[in-house]
Amino acid sequence: MVIGFSIALIVFSVLLMMLVLMHKGKGGGLSDMFGGGMQSSVGGSSVAERNLDRITIVIGLLWFACIVVLGILMKLGS
């Protein structure tokens, strides 16, 4: 069971990194430093951007849940 949650944690970690990197920069941070500060003429967020936000939040919550469950399993196992 610990191995299954460990594998899920690795998968969720990779997915979370990819999703965070897919977000467009909001400006004023490190994204400006590396050329990500180009402003588009479209104001507001698109449907794709809002869906990306929702998916990122869900994956982040699943990632957190995996960490909590792994911590409980390891505490009970020792």
Protein Blocks (a to p, Z undefined) as FASTA:
>chain_A
ZZmmmmmmmmmmmmmmmmmmmpccebhilmlmnopapccfbecjdfklmmmmmmmmmmmm
mmmmmmmmmmmmmmmmZZ
